[in-house]
Amino acid sequence: MSGYVARAVPWTRVVLAAGLVVVLMELVRWNPWVLWPLEGTAVGLLAGATAWCFDETSASVVDTSPRGLAWRTIARTPGPLLLVVTWTVVVLHAGGETMFEHGDDIWVQGVAASLAGAAYTCWRRSCGEASPGLRFATAVVPATTAWALLRPLDRHLPVFPYGTTSPGGWDHSATGWVALTIAAVVVLCAVLADARWWRLPLGMQTHRR
């Protein structure tokens, strides 16, 4: 499996993404009140880089091999794990003051984003799409950056709370990110279990039973 991991995971992009996350969060630590939108960029980068890990440029060949999507997905987890470990280290290093005393909530954002990227890409891979992660990353990084910068609907939907956000806003944000985490895990479990019964005609379902 180690040989497959070395070839299949885009390690250069993963390492570059991890390094960029460190740089972005160091800038936030330097001046959180001004540079806080970069935290949203870092979260989006985690989601996009995780999604890259599950792209399959040779899908037409690999999808017909005896090794199923579950095996290939599990084999690629060292890439996302490196990103999550990097995120954990930078959040701990930033400290509570930089994180507006909500370090745990910020950490959950990164983990939820990574799981969401993995869930989306694996779902699209199960449908036969070869490189959904690249398209996902292209969309999610600018989207999270813009949302963190403009903070639209911040009073009602605080996705990336700020230092001036009320405690209730932080709680609502945390609830949303936890809900995203749970949804992503459910999707991943369904996809990796190869739960495609909903696509089969009723007669085929009965025959399989």
C-alpha positions in Angstrom: 0.0 0.0 0.0 2.9 2.4 0.7 3.8 2.4 -3.0 0.3 3.3 -4.0 0.2 6.1 -1.4 3.4 7.5 -2.7 2.1 7.6 -6.3 -1.6 8.4 -5.8 -1.5 11.3 -3.3 -0.4 14.6 -4.9 2.2 15.1 -2.2 3.7 18.2 -3.8 0.4 20.0 -3.7 -0.5 18.7 -0.3 2.8 19.9 1.2 2.5 23.3 -0.5 -1.0 23.7 0.8 0.1 22.8 4.3 2.9 25.3 4.1 0.5 28.0 2.9 -1.9 27.2 5.7 1.0 27.8 8.1 1.9 31.1 6.5 -1.7 32.3 6.4 -2.3 31.5 10.1 1.0 33.1 11.1 -0.2 36.3 9.4 -3.4 36.0 11.3 -1.5 35.5 14.5 0.6 38.6 13.8 -2.5 40.8 13.4 -5.8 39.0 13.9 -8.0 42.1 14.0 -6.9 43.1 10.5 -6.0 39.8 8.8 -8.7 37.6 10.2 -10.2 36.9 6.7 -7.1 34.9 5.9 -8.4 32.3 8.4 -11.3 31.7 6.0 -8.8 31.3 3.2 -6.9 28.7 5.2 -10.1 26.8 5.9 -11.0 26.8 2.2 -7.5 25.7 1.4 -7.8 22.7 3.7 -11.0 21.7 2.0 -9.6 22.1 -1.5 -6.3 20.3 -0.7 -8.1 17.4 0.9 -10.4 17.1 -2.1 -7.3 17.0 -4.4 -6.1 13.9 -2.5 -9.0 11.8 -3.9 -8.8 12.8 -7.5 -8.0 9.9 -9.9 -6.6 11.0 -13.3 -6.6 7.3 -14.4 -10.2 6.7 -13.4 -11.1 4.8 -16.6 -8.5 2.1 -15.7 -8.6 2.3 -11.9 -12.4 2.1 -11.5 -12.4 -1.3 -13.2 -9.7 -2.8 -10.9 -10.4 -5.2 -8.0 -9.5 -2.6 -5.5 -12.7 -0.6 -4.8 -13.2 3.0 -3.9 -13.1 2.3 -0.2 -9.6 0.7 -0.4 -8.3 3.5 -2.5 -9.8 6.2 -0.3 -8.4 4.7 2.9 -5.0 4.3 1.3 -5.0 8.1 0.5 -5.8 9.2 4.0 -2.2 10.1 4.9 -2.5 13.2 2.7 -5.6 14.6 4.5 -4.1 13.6 7.9 -1.1 15.7 7.2 -3.3 18.7 6.5 -5.4 18.1 9.7 -2.2 17.7 11.8 -0.8 20.9 10.3 -4.1 22.7 11.1 -4.1 21.4 14.7 -0.5 22.6 15.2 -1.1 26.1 13.8 -4.3 26.6 15.8 -2.5 25.5 19.0 0.5 27.7 18.2 -1.8 30.7 17.6 -3.1 30.6 21.1 -6.4 31.7 22.6 -5.9 35.4 22.2 -5.3 35.2 18.5 -8.3 32.9 18.1 -10.5 35.4 20.0 -10.7 32.7 22.8 -12.4 30.3 20.5 -9.6 28.1 19.4 -11.7 24.9 19.7 -14.3 26.4 17.4 -11.7 27.4 14.9 -10.1 23.9 14.9 -13.5 22.4 14.2 -13.9 24.6 11.1 -10.7 23.2 9.6 -11.6 19.6 10.4 -15.2 20.0 9.1 -13.8 21.6 5.9 -11.4 18.8 5.3 -14.2 16.2 5.8 -16.5 18.1 3.5 -13.9 18.1 0.8 -13.3 14.4 1.2 -17.0 13.6 1.2 -17.8 15.7 -1.9 -14.9 14.2 -3.9 -15.5 10.6 -2.9 -19.2 11.0 -3.8 -18.4 12.4 -7.2 -15.7 9.7 -7.7 -18.4 7.0 -6.9 -20.4 8.5 -9.8 -17.5 8.1 -12.1 -16.1 11.6 -12.2 -12.3 11.5 -12.5 -11.1 14.8 -11.0 -13.9 16.5 -9.0 -11.4 17.6 -6.3 -9.7 20.1 -8.6 -13.0 21.7 -9.6 -14.1 21.8 -5.9 -10.8 23.5 -4.8 -11.1 26.1 -7.6 -14.5 27.1 -6.2 -14.1 26.7 -2.5 -10.9 28.7 -1.8 -12.2 32.0 -3.4 -15.6 31.4 -1.9 -14.4 31.0 1.7 -12.0 34.0 1.2 -14.8 36.2 0.0 -17.2 35.1 2.8 -14.6 35.6 5.5 -13.8 39.1 4.1 -17.3 40.3 3.5 -19.1 38.3 6.2 -22.5 38.6 4.6 -25.5 37.7 6.8 -23.1 37.7 9.7 -25.9 38.5 12.2 -27.9 35.5 11.1 -25.3 33.1 9.5 -21.8 33.7 11.1 -19.8 31.2 9.1 -16.5 32.8 10.1 -17.1 34.7 13.3 -14.9 37.7 14.1 -13.7 39.2 17.4 -16.8 41.5 17.5 -19.2 38.6 16.9 -21.5 38.0 19.9 -21.1 34.8 22.0 -24.4 33.6 20.5 -23.0 34.1 17.0 -20.0 31.9 17.8 -22.4 29.3 19.2 -24.5 29.3 16.0 -21.4 29.1 13.9 -20.1 26.1 15.9 -23.4 24.3 15.6 -23.3 24.8 11.8 -19.7 23.5 11.5 -20.5 20.5 13.7 -23.6 19.8 11.5 -21.4 19.9 8.4 -18.9 17.5 10.1 -21.7 15.0 10.8 -23.2 15.3 7.3 -19.7 14.8 5.7 -19.1 11.6 7.8 -22.5 10.2 6.9 -21.8 10.8 3.2 -18.4 9.3 3.4 -19.7 6.2 5.2 -22.4 5.7 2.6 -20.1 6.2 -0.3 -17.3 3.9 1.1 -19.9 1.2 1.9 -20.7 1.3 -1.8 -24.3 2.0 -0.9 -25.7 2.4 -4.5 -28.9 0.5 -4.0 -31.0 3.6 -4.5 -29.8 3.7 -8.2 -31.0 0.2 -9.0 -34.4 -0.6 -10.5 -36.8 -2.2 -8.0 -36.6 -5.6 -9.7 -32.9 -5.7 -9.4 -33.0 -4.7 -5.7 -35.4 -7.6 -5.1 -33.2 -10.0 -7.0 -30.1 -9.0 -5.0 -32.0 -9.7 -1.7 
